[in-house]
Amino acid sequence: MSDFTVHSPETAPDGSRAALTELRERIGFVPNLAGMIGGAPAAIASFNAQQAALRETALTGAEREVVGITVSLANSCPYSMAAHSTFASRFGLPPDVVEALRGDKEIADPRLHALREFTRSLLRERGHVDASSLEAMRRAGFGPDQILEVVTQASYTTMANWVANVADTPVDPPFQPMVWP
């Protein structure tokens, strides 16, 4: 049993209410993960700020979700696997690519393959990626700004994964079709 509460804007601490209200207005509901994070005003402020910044990246939504699924798989996070898989589909990733990411299988698209491999290296090497990893990203068409955006997406997703795992966050109904494993 979890010691954490899935908050709504009405039940959250005062410092979290505006952030949860903004989420509900923007996407139509407060995801359980955000409700959990809303138990700590500093945490939800950080979560929302990173989320807003990531919507303004040069990475496409689909590319951000490749990073999100890759990080969530590495962190064994059922909640985030379901959420990022749902968003990946909404951003136009083909079902076979989503399934390959979820199942740790090969991806035929060279750009997405390079992105996943760089993300894996970033996680495995704790940021100490080698020159060949950076060169593979450059060859795939990613510039230095996008490489930094991958790092930002990975850190955002890691925070979400850790909260979801620590708090045993229940998967929201909109994400249920993509429950993992």
KAKA-V469528 format. One record per backbone hydrogen bond with DSSP energy under -0.5 kcal/mol. CO is the residue of the C=O (numbers start at 1). NH is the residue of the N-H. E is the energy in kcal/mol with one decimal. If there is no record, write none. Layout:
{{CO/NH/E} {CO/NH/E}}
This chain:
{{5/7/-1.0} {8/11/-0.6} {8/12/-1.8} {13/16/-2.4} {13/17/-1.0} {14/17/-0.8} {14/18/-0.5} {16/20/-2.2} {17/21/-2.4} {18/22/-2.5} {19/23/-2.0} {20/24/-2.4} {21/25/-2.6} {22/26/-2.3} {23/27/-2.9} {24/28/-1.8} {29/31/-0.7} {31/35/-2.5} {32/36/-2.3} {33/37/-2.7} {34/38/-2.2} {35/7/-1.6} {36/39/-1.8} {37/40/-2.1} {37/44/-0.5} {38/13/-0.6} {40/43/-0.5} {40/44/-2.2} {41/45/-2.1} {42/46/-2.0} {43/47/-2.6} {44/48/-2.6} {45/49/-2.1} {46/50/-2.5} {47/51/-2.3} {48/52/-2.5} {49/53/-2.3} {50/54/-2.6} {51/55/-1.1} {53/56/-1.6} {54/57/-1.2} {60/64/-2.4} {61/65/-1.9} {62/66/-1.7} {63/67/-1.8} {64/68/-2.6} {65/69/-3.0} {66/70/-2.2} {67/71/-2.8} {68/72/-2.3} {69/73/-2.5} {70/74/-2.0} {71/75/-2.0} {72/77/-2.3} {73/76/-1.3} {76/78/-0.7} {77/81/-2.4} {78/82/-2.1} {79/83/-2.3} {80/84/-3.1} {81/85/-1.9} {82/86/-1.9} {83/87/-2.5} {84/88/-2.6} {85/89/-1.9} {86/90/-2.0} {87/91/-2.1} {88/93/-2.5} {89/92/-1.5} {94/97/-0.8} {94/98/-2.2} {95/99/-2.7} {96/100/-1.9} {97/101/-2.6} {98/102/-2.5} {99/103/-2.3} {100/105/-2.9} {101/104/-0.9} {109/113/-2.5} {110/114/-2.3} {111/115/-2.1} {112/116/-2.6} {113/117/-2.7} {114/118/-2.5} {115/119/-2.3} {116/120/-2.6} {117/121/-2.4} {118/122/-3.0} {119/123/-2.2} {120/124/-3.2} {121/125/-3.1} {122/127/-2.1} {123/126/-0.8} {125/128/-1.9} {127/129/-1.5} {130/133/-0.7} {130/134/-1.6} {131/135/-2.7} {132/136/-2.1} {133/137/-1.5} {134/138/-2.3} {135/139/-2.8} {136/140/-1.4} {137/142/-2.6} {138/141/-1.7} {143/147/-2.1} {144/148/-2.1} {145/149/-1.8} {146/150/-2.1} {147/151/-1.8} {148/152/-2.2} {149/153/-2.8} {150/154/-2.8} {151/155/-2.3} {152/156/-2.5} {153/157/-2.8} {154/158/-2.3} {155/159/-2.2} {156/160/-2.2} {157/161/-3.1} {158/162/-2.8} {159/163/-2.5} {160/164/-2.7} {161/165/-2.8} {162/166/-2.9} {163/167/-2.9} {164/168/-0.6} {164/169/-1.9} {172/175/-1.5} {172/176/-0.8} {173/176/-1.0} {175/178/-2.0} {176/179/-2.0}}
